[in-house]
Amino acid sequence: MSSLYEQLPDDLLAGFYVEIRKNIKKGILSETMYHEIALIKAAAEKRGVSERELYEIYQKQIKPLYK
């Protein structure tokens, strides 16, 4: 089964991953969002991208856009 996340470029995938994780920790999003995290991780794994690499992509490509 394919998810929408599989169609996103790496930078957007990383952005969703990190932002959803941050919002879960802050209590903004419910813990049911862990399902979304699992879908994102599955899409990343199919590309050979680790969780660490998602964070690195986020730091280099997405975070600077917020400044």
Secondary structure as GFF3:
##gff-version 3
##sequence-region A 1 67
A	DSSP	three_ten_helix	4	7	.	.	.	ID=ss1
A	DSSP	alpha_helix	10	26	.	.	.	ID=ss2
A	DSSP	three_ten_helix	31	33	.	.	.	ID=ss3
A	DSSP	alpha_helix	34	47	.	.	.	ID=ss4
A	DSSP	alpha_helix	51	57	.	.	.	ID=ss5
A	DSSP	pi_helix	58	62	.	.	.	ID=ss6
A	DSSP	three_ten_helix	63	66	.	.	.	ID=ss7
###
